Amino acid sequence: MGEQQRLTFARLFLNKPNYAILDEATSALDIQNGERLYQQLQASNTTFLSVGHRSTLANYHAVVLEFSQDKSWQLKSD
């Protein structure tokens, strides 16, 4: 699974899309590799939206929409 996720990022970097939607894009990778990929993505001109459970993902997003188990939600921004 980690190989597939790294391949997906390679495709993003090669194709340079304007927008990307990532769903658990680094869940099979260790935190360091996931952070490196998000740092590269952040440095690109691609606008991206991520869905994930790792709290470290928040470091790479300007706005975070957080859902709670009680069905409430909270919008957090830098």
Biopython code that builds the backbone (N, CA, C, O; Angstrom):
import numpy as np
from Bio.PDB.StructureBuilder import StructureBuilder

atoms = [
    (1, "MET", "N", (0.824, -1.199, 0.000)),
    (1, "MET", "CA", (0.000, 0.000, 0.000)),
    (1, "MET", "C", (0.866, 1.260, 0.000)),
    (1, "MET", "O", (0.541, 2.229, -0.686)),
    (2, "GLY", "N", (1.951, 1.257, 0.753)),
    (2, "GLY", "CA", (2.841, 2.412, 0.790)),
    (2, "GLY", "C", (3.438, 2.706, -0.574)),
    (2, "GLY", "O", (3.604, 3.866, -0.951)),
    (3, "GLU", "N", (3.759, 1.653, -1.314)),
    (3, "GLU", "CA", (4.295, 1.824, -2.667)),
    (3, "GLU", "C", (3.283, 2.532, -3.562)),
    (3, "GLU", "O", (3.641, 3.423, -4.332)),
    (4, "GLN", "N", (2.035, 2.135, -3.456)),
    (4, "GLN", "CA", (0.973, 2.756, -4.258)),
    (4, "GLN", "C", (0.824, 4.227, -3.894)),
    (4, "GLN", "O", (0.615, 5.071, -4.766)),
    (5, "GLN", "N", (0.932, 4.529, -2.612)),
    (5, "GLN", "CA", (0.792, 5.918, -2.184)),
    (5, "GLN", "C", (1.962, 6.766, -2.685)),
    (5, "GLN", "O", (1.760, 7.901, -3.117)),
    (6, "ARG", "N", (3.164, 6.237, -2.632)),
    (6, "ARG", "CA", (4.315, 6.972, -3.161)),
    (6, "ARG", "C", (4.184, 7.169, -4.673)),
    (6, "ARG", "O", (4.542, 8.224, -5.198)),
    (7, "LEU", "N", (3.676, 6.165, -5.363)),
    (7, "LEU", "CA", (3.457, 6.273, -6.809)),
    (7, "LEU", "C", (2.427, 7.355, -7.130)),
    (7, "LEU", "O", (2.578, 8.088, -8.108)),
    (8, "THR", "N", (1.408, 7.453, -6.330)),
    (8, "THR", "CA", (0.389, 8.489, -6.520)),
    (8, "THR", "C", (1.002, 9.877, -6.395)),
    (8, "THR", "O", (0.703, 10.766, -7.192)),
    (9, "PHE", "N", (1.858, 10.063, -5.395)),
    (9, "PHE", "CA", (2.521, 11.360, -5.246)),
    (9, "PHE", "C", (3.453, 11.629, -6.421)),
    (9, "PHE", "O", (3.536, 12.762, -6.895)),
    (10, "ALA", "N", (4.151, 10.609, -6.895)),
    (10, "ALA", "CA", (5.026, 10.782, -8.062)),
    (10, "ALA", "C", (4.212, 11.261, -9.261)),
    (10, "ALA", "O", (4.654, 12.135, -10.007)),
    (11, "ARG", "N", (3.041, 10.698, -9.441)),
    (11, "ARG", "CA", (2.168, 11.128, -10.545)),
    (11, "ARG", "C", (1.725, 12.576, -10.368)),
    (11, "ARG", "O", (1.655, 13.337, -11.333)),
    (12, "LEU", "N", (1.427, 12.948, -9.122)),
    (12, "LEU", "CA", (1.049, 14.341, -8.861)),
    (12, "LEU", "C", (2.183, 15.287, -9.227)),
    (12, "LEU", "O", (1.955, 16.313, -9.868)),
    (13, "PHE", "N", (3.399, 14.949, -8.825)),
    (13, "PHE", "CA", (4.541, 15.816, -9.080)),
    (13, "PHE", "C", (4.871, 15.895, -10.567)),
    (13, "PHE", "O", (5.299, 16.942, -11.052)),
    (14, "LEU", "N", (4.678, 14.804, -11.288)),
    (14, "LEU", "CA", (4.956, 14.805, -12.729)),
    (14, "LEU", "C", (3.876, 15.520, -13.534)),
    (14, "LEU", "O", (4.177, 16.270, -14.462)),
    (15, "ASN", "N", (2.614, 15.283, -13.171)),
    (15, "ASN", "CA", (1.493, 15.856, -13.932)),
    (15, "ASN", "C", (1.172, 17.295, -13.546)),
    (15, "ASN", "O", (0.586, 18.034, -14.338)),
    (16, "LYS", "N", (1.551, 17.696, -12.340)),
    (16, "LYS", "CA", (1.344, 19.066, -11.859)),
    (16, "LYS", "C", (-0.080, 19.573, -12.063)),
    (16, "LYS", "O", (-0.284, 20.589, -12.727)),
    (17, "PRO", "N", (-1.066, 18.875, -11.498)),
    (17, "PRO", "CA", (-2.452, 19.341, -11.660)),
    (17, "PRO", "C", (-2.687, 20.626, -10.862)),
    (17, "PRO", "O", (-1.935, 20.935, -9.938)),
    (18, "ASN", "N", (-3.715, 21.358, -11.219)),
    (18, "ASN", "CA", (-4.073, 22.558, -10.463)),
    (18, "ASN", "C", (-4.675, 22.197, -9.109)),
    (18, "ASN", "O", (-4.475, 22.902, -8.120)),
    (19, "TYR", "N", (-5.421, 21.082, -9.077)),
    (19, "TYR", "CA", (-6.113, 20.653, -7.862)),
    (19, "TYR", "C", (-5.926, 19.158, -7.640)),
    (19, "TYR", "O", (-5.804, 18.387, -8.592)),
    (20, "ALA", "N", (-5.906, 18.758, -6.366)),
    (20, "ALA", "CA", (-5.815, 17.334, -6.021)),
    (20, "ALA", "C", (-6.631, 17.080, -4.763)),
    (20, "ALA", "O", (-6.625, 17.885, -3.832)),
    (21, "ILE", "N", (-7.328, 15.958, -4.746)),
    (21, "ILE", "CA", (-8.062, 15.510, -3.563)),
    (21, "ILE", "C", (-7.388, 14.233, -3.095)),
    (21, "ILE", "O", (-7.277, 13.270, -3.854)),
    (22, "LEU", "N", (-6.937, 14.223, -1.848)),
    (22, "LEU", "CA", (-6.176, 13.108, -1.297)),
    (22, "LEU", "C", (-6.947, 12.477, -0.142)),
    (22, "LEU", "O", (-7.295, 13.158, 0.822)),
    (23, "ASP", "N", (-7.208, 11.200, -0.238)),
    (23, "ASP", "CA", (-7.935, 10.466, 0.795)),
    (23, "ASP", "C", (-6.992, 9.466, 1.455)),
    (23, "ASP", "O", (-6.633, 8.451, 0.859)),
    (24, "GLU", "N", (-6.591, 9.763, 2.696)),
    (24, "GLU", "CA", (-5.645, 8.905, 3.434)),
    (24, "GLU", "C", (-4.408, 8.623, 2.578)),
    (24, "GLU", "O", (-3.952, 7.484, 2.482)),
    (25, "ALA", "N", (-3.880, 9.671, 1.964)),
    (25, "ALA", "CA", (-2.809, 9.541, 0.974)),
    (25, "ALA", "C", (-1.485, 9.050, 1.536)),
    (25, "ALA", "O", (-0.644, 8.556, 0.786)),
    (26, "THR", "N", (-1.284, 9.178, 2.846)),
    (26, "THR", "CA", (-0.023, 8.741, 3.448)),
    (26, "THR", "C", (-0.237, 7.772, 4.600)),
    (26, "THR", "O", (0.667, 7.562, 5.410)),
    (27, "SER", "N", (-1.407, 7.187, 4.680)),
    (27, "SER", "CA", (-1.746, 6.326, 5.833)),
    (27, "SER", "C", (-0.856, 5.088, 5.954)),
    (27, "SER", "O", (-0.665, 4.581, 7.059)),
    (28, "ALA", "N", (-0.313, 4.597, 4.849)),
    (28, "ALA", "CA", (0.534, 3.401, 4.883)),
    (28, "ALA", "C", (2.022, 3.755, 4.982)),
    (28, "ALA", "O", (2.873, 2.865, 5.003)),
    (29, "LEU", "N", (2.326, 5.031, 5.041)),
    (29, "LEU", "CA", (3.714, 5.478, 5.131)),
    (29, "LEU", "C", (4.041, 5.875, 6.564)),
    (29, "LEU", "O", (3.149, 6.204, 7.346)),
    (30, "ASP", "N", (5.329, 5.841, 6.902)),
    (30, "ASP", "CA", (5.705, 6.345, 8.220)),
    (30, "ASP", "C", (5.562, 7.866, 8.202)),
    (30, "ASP", "O", (5.501, 8.478, 7.135)),
    (31, "ILE", "N", (5.509, 8.456, 9.362)),
    (31, "ILE", "CA", (5.223, 9.884, 9.476)),
    (31, "ILE", "C", (6.267, 10.730, 8.754)),
    (31, "ILE", "O", (5.906, 11.709, 8.100)),
    (32, "GLN", "N", (7.541, 10.387, 8.851)),
    (32, "GLN", "CA", (8.594, 11.174, 8.203)),
    (32, "GLN", "C", (8.432, 11.211, 6.685)),
    (32, "GLN", "O", (8.525, 12.278, 6.078)),
    (33, "ASN", "N", (8.191, 10.062, 6.075)),
    (33, "ASN", "CA", (7.997, 10.035, 4.618)),
    (33, "ASN", "C", (6.738, 10.776, 4.213)),
    (33, "ASN", "O", (6.731, 11.486, 3.207)),
    (34, "GLY", "N", (5.677, 10.619, 4.982)),
    (34, "GLY", "CA", (4.441, 11.344, 4.693)),
    (34, "GLY", "C", (4.648, 12.846, 4.754)),
    (34, "GLY", "O", (4.136, 13.586, 3.915)),
    (35, "GLU", "N", (5.398, 13.292, 5.749)),
    (35, "GLU", "CA", (5.669, 14.719, 5.877)),
    (35, "GLU", "C", (6.519, 15.233, 4.719)),
    (35, "GLU", "O", (6.279, 16.333, 4.221)),
    (36, "ARG", "N", (7.495, 14.464, 4.288)),
    (36, "ARG", "CA", (8.321, 14.880, 3.149)),
    (36, "ARG", "C", (7.468, 15.059, 1.889)),
    (36, "ARG", "O", (7.640, 16.022, 1.142)),
    (37, "LEU", "N", (6.555, 14.124, 1.669)),
    (37, "LEU", "CA", (5.703, 14.215, 0.486)),
    (37, "LEU", "C", (4.778, 15.427, 0.563)),
    (37, "LEU", "O", (4.582, 16.126, -0.431)),
    (38, "TYR", "N", (4.211, 15.675, 1.742)),
    (38, "TYR", "CA", (3.340, 16.842, 1.891)),
    (38, "TYR", "C", (4.122, 18.143, 1.778)),
    (38, "TYR", "O", (3.591, 19.133, 1.276)),
    (39, "GLN", "N", (5.376, 18.166, 2.235)),
    (39, "GLN", "CA", (6.210, 19.361, 2.083)),
    (39, "GLN", "C", (6.436, 19.661, 0.599)),
    (39, "GLN", "O", (6.357, 20.813, 0.172)),
    (40, "GLN", "N", (6.717, 18.618, -0.176)),
    (40, "GLN", "CA", (6.905, 18.802, -1.618)),
    (40, "GLN", "C", (5.615, 19.257, -2.284)),
    (40, "GLN", "O", (5.632, 20.125, -3.156)),
    (41, "LEU", "N", (4.499, 18.669, -1.870)),
    (41, "LEU", "CA", (3.209, 19.051, -2.444)),
    (41, "LEU", "C", (2.877, 20.490, -2.090)),
    (41, "LEU", "O", (2.360, 21.237, -2.920)),
    (42, "GLN", "N", (3.172, 20.872, -0.869)),
    (42, "GLN", "CA", (2.912, 22.238, -0.430)),
    (42, "GLN", "C", (3.751, 23.243, -1.228)),
    (42, "GLN", "O", (3.303, 24.360, -1.488)),
    (43, "ALA", "N", (4.956, 22.848, -1.609)),
    (43, "ALA", "CA", (5.845, 23.721, -2.376)),
    (43, "ALA", "C", (5.444, 23.808, -3.850)),
    (43, "ALA", "O", (5.903, 24.695, -4.569)),
    (44, "SER", "N", (4.597, 22.896, -4.291)),
    (44, "SER", "CA", (4.148, 22.906, -5.688)),
    (44, "SER", "C", (3.017, 23.921, -5.846)),
    (44, "SER", "O", (2.578, 24.531, -4.871)),
    (45, "ASN", "N", (2.560, 24.091, -7.059)),
    (45, "ASN", "CA", (1.448, 25.012, -7.325)),
    (45, "ASN", "C", (0.100, 24.304, -7.288)),
    (45, "ASN", "O", (-0.890, 24.853, -7.771)),
    (46, "THR", "N", (0.039, 23.118, -6.735)),
    (46, "THR", "CA", (-1.198, 22.352, -6.670)),
    (46, "THR", "C", (-1.984, 22.723, -5.419)),
    (46, "THR", "O", (-1.446, 22.694, -4.312)),
    (47, "THR", "N", (-3.238, 23.067, -5.591)),
    (47, "THR", "CA", (-4.147, 23.280, -4.467)),
    (47, "THR", "C", (-4.689, 21.912, -4.094)),
    (47, "THR", "O", (-5.185, 21.186, -4.955)),
    (48, "PHE", "N", (-4.598, 21.549, -2.806)),
    (48, "PHE", "CA", (-5.014, 20.207, -2.419)),
    (48, "PHE", "C", (-5.924, 20.200, -1.204)),
    (48, "PHE", "O", (-5.843, 21.060, -0.327)),
    (49, "LEU", "N", (-6.784, 19.210, -1.185)),
    (49, "LEU", "CA", (-7.707, 18.942, -0.090)),
    (49, "LEU", "C", (-7.405, 17.526, 0.383)),
    (49, "LEU", "O", (-7.335, 16.600, -0.425)),
    (50, "SER", "N", (-7.226, 17.358, 1.682)),
    (50, "SER", "CA", (-6.885, 16.036, 2.223)),
    (50, "SER", "C", (-7.928, 15.556, 3.207)),
    (50, "SER", "O", (-8.520, 16.338, 3.951)),
    (51, "VAL", "N", (-8.139, 14.253, 3.192)),
    (51, "VAL", "CA", (-8.940, 13.583, 4.207)),
    (51, "VAL", "C", (-7.989, 12.640, 4.917)),
    (51, "VAL", "O", (-7.307, 11.845, 4.270)),
    (52, "GLY", "N", (-7.932, 12.717, 6.239)),
    (52, "GLY", "CA", (-7.015, 11.840, 6.955)),
    (52, "GLY", "C", (-7.226, 11.895, 8.454)),
    (52, "GLY", "O", (-7.955, 12.742, 8.971)),
    (53, "HIS", "N", (-6.574, 10.974, 9.135)),
    (53, "HIS", "CA", (-6.703, 10.869, 10.578)),
    (53, "HIS", "C", (-5.461, 11.332, 11.339)),
    (53, "HIS", "O", (-5.522, 11.548, 12.550)),
    (54, "ARG", "N", (-4.352, 11.483, 10.648)),
    (54, "ARG", "CA", (-3.117, 11.889, 11.322)),
    (54, "ARG", "C", (-3.156, 13.378, 11.660)),
    (54, "ARG", "O", (-3.453, 14.218, 10.812)),
    (55, "SER", "N", (-2.855, 13.676, 12.902)),
    (55, "SER", "CA", (-2.858, 15.086, 13.326)),
    (55, "SER", "C", (-1.757, 15.880, 12.640)),
    (55, "SER", "O", (-1.869, 17.101, 12.526)),
    (56, "THR", "N", (-0.698, 15.224, 12.182)),
    (56, "THR", "CA", (0.403, 15.917, 11.515)),
    (56, "THR", "C", (-0.017, 16.526, 10.176)),
    (56, "THR", "O", (0.654, 17.432, 9.682)),
    (57, "LEU", "N", (-1.103, 16.052, 9.584)),
    (57, "LEU", "CA", (-1.575, 16.614, 8.314)),
    (57, "LEU", "C", (-1.969, 18.080, 8.455)),
    (57, "LEU", "O", (-1.874, 18.843, 7.494)),
    (58, "ALA", "N", (-2.403, 18.473, 9.631)),
    (58, "ALA", "CA", (-2.834, 19.854, 9.848)),
    (58, "ALA", "C", (-1.707, 20.840, 9.574)),
    (58, "ALA", "O", (-1.966, 21.991, 9.221)),
    (59, "ASN", "N", (-0.467, 20.407, 9.731)),
    (59, "ASN", "CA", (0.682, 21.290, 9.495)),
    (59, "ASN", "C", (0.782, 21.743, 8.046)),
    (59, "ASN", "O", (1.464, 22.727, 7.761)),
    (60, "TYR", "N", (0.129, 21.062, 7.138)),
    (60, "TYR", "CA", (0.267, 21.334, 5.707)),
    (60, "TYR", "C", (-0.991, 21.922, 5.085)),
    (60, "TYR", "O", (-1.120, 21.979, 3.862)),
    (61, "HIS", "N", (-1.915, 22.355, 5.929)),
    (61, "HIS", "CA", (-3.185, 22.902, 5.447)),
    (61, "HIS", "C", (-3.481, 24.235, 6.125)),
    (61, "HIS", "O", (-3.227, 24.400, 7.318)),
    (62, "ALA", "N", (-4.014, 25.178, 5.369)),
    (62, "ALA", "CA", (-4.370, 26.485, 5.917)),
    (62, "ALA", "C", (-5.665, 26.422, 6.723)),
    (62, "ALA", "O", (-5.842, 27.178, 7.677)),
    (63, "VAL", "N", (-6.569, 25.519, 6.339)),
    (63, "VAL", "CA", (-7.855, 25.378, 7.010)),
    (63, "VAL", "C", (-8.106, 23.893, 7.270)),
    (63, "VAL", "O", (-7.848, 23.048, 6.413)),
    (64, "VAL", "N", (-8.618, 23.588, 8.476)),
    (64, "VAL", "CA", (-8.919, 22.204, 8.852)),
    (64, "VAL", "C", (-10.376, 22.128, 9.284)),
    (64, "VAL", "O", (-10.819, 22.890, 10.144)),
    (65, "LEU", "N", (-11.112, 21.210, 8.687)),
    (65, "LEU", "CA", (-12.487, 20.932, 9.084)),
    (65, "LEU", "C", (-12.448, 19.662, 9.911)),
    (65, "LEU", "O", (-12.156, 18.585, 9.392)),
    (66, "GLU", "N", (-12.744, 19.787, 11.199)),
    (66, "GLU", "CA", (-12.629, 18.664, 12.134)),
    (66, "GLU", "C", (-14.016, 18.200, 12.573)),
    (66, "GLU", "O", (-14.823, 18.986, 13.068)),
    (67, "PHE", "N", (-14.273, 16.906, 12.381)),
    (67, "PHE", "CA", (-15.536, 16.305, 12.792)),
    (67, "PHE", "C", (-15.349, 15.554, 14.107)),
    (67, "PHE", "O", (-14.310, 14.935, 14.335)),
    (68, "SER", "N", (-16.370, 15.614, 14.973)),
    (68, "SER", "CA", (-16.343, 14.894, 16.245)),
    (68, "SER", "C", (-17.338, 13.751, 16.210)),
    (68, "SER", "O", (-18.234, 13.719, 15.366)),
    (69, "GLN", "N", (-17.177, 12.815, 17.130)),
    (69, "GLN", "CA", (-18.075, 11.663, 17.174)),
    (69, "GLN", "C", (-19.510, 12.054, 17.493)),
    (69, "GLN", "O", (-20.441, 11.335, 17.131)),
    (70, "ASP", "N", (-19.700, 13.186, 18.168)),
    (70, "ASP", "CA", (-21.067, 13.626, 18.493)),
    (70, "ASP", "C", (-21.727, 14.358, 17.325)),
    (70, "ASP", "O", (-22.747, 15.025, 17.500)),
    (71, "LYS", "N", (-21.140, 14.231, 16.132)),
    (71, "LYS", "CA", (-21.646, 14.806, 14.883)),
    (71, "LYS", "C", (-21.498, 16.325, 14.808)),
    (71, "LYS", "O", (-22.074, 16.957, 13.922)),
    (72, "SER", "N", (-20.748, 16.906, 15.711)),
    (72, "SER", "CA", (-20.458, 18.328, 15.609)),
    (72, "SER", "C", (-19.189, 18.500, 14.768)),
    (72, "SER", "O", (-18.460, 17.540, 14.521)),
    (73, "TRP", "N", (-18.945, 19.710, 14.343)),
    (73, "TRP", "CA", (-17.754, 19.976, 13.551)),
    (73, "TRP", "C", (-17.205, 21.343, 13.931)),
    (73, "TRP", "O", (-17.891, 22.173, 14.526)),
    (74, "GLN", "N", (-15.953, 21.546, 13.570)),
    (74, "GLN", "CA", (-15.265, 22.776, 13.908)),
    (74, "GLN", "C", (-14.322, 23.120, 12.767)),
    (74, "GLN", "O", (-13.615, 22.256, 12.249)),
    (75, "LEU", "N", (-14.317, 24.384, 12.383)),
    (75, "LEU", "CA", (-13.431, 24.876, 11.335)),
    (75, "LEU", "C", (-12.279, 25.602, 11.999)),
    (75, "LEU", "O", (-12.488, 26.552, 12.754)),
    (76, "LYS", "N", (-11.057, 25.156, 11.718)),
    (76, "LYS", "CA", (-9.868, 25.769, 12.304)),
    (76, "LYS", "C", (-9.009, 26.320, 11.188)),
    (76, "LYS", "O", (-8.811, 25.670, 10.161)),
    (77, "SER", "N", (-8.495, 27.534, 11.397)),
    (77, "SER", "CA", (-7.605, 28.108, 10.385)),
    (77, "SER", "C", (-6.391, 28.716, 11.080)),
    (77, "SER", "O", (-6.411, 29.002, 12.277)),
    (78, "ASP", "N", (-5.332, 28.905, 10.289)),
    (78, "ASP", "CA", (-4.091, 29.478, 10.841)),
    (78, "ASP", "C", (-4.287, 30.896, 11.281)),
    (78, "ASP", "O", (-3.349, 31.527, 11.767)),
]
sb = StructureBuilder()
sb.init_structure("model")
sb.init_model(0)
sb.init_chain("A")
sb.init_seg("    ")
for serial, (resi, resn, name, xyz) in enumerate(atoms, 1):
    if name == "N":
        sb.init_residue(resn, " ", resi, " ")
    sb.init_atom(name, np.array(xyz, "f"), 0.0, 1.0, " ", f" {name:<3s}", serial, name[0])
structure = sb.get_structure()
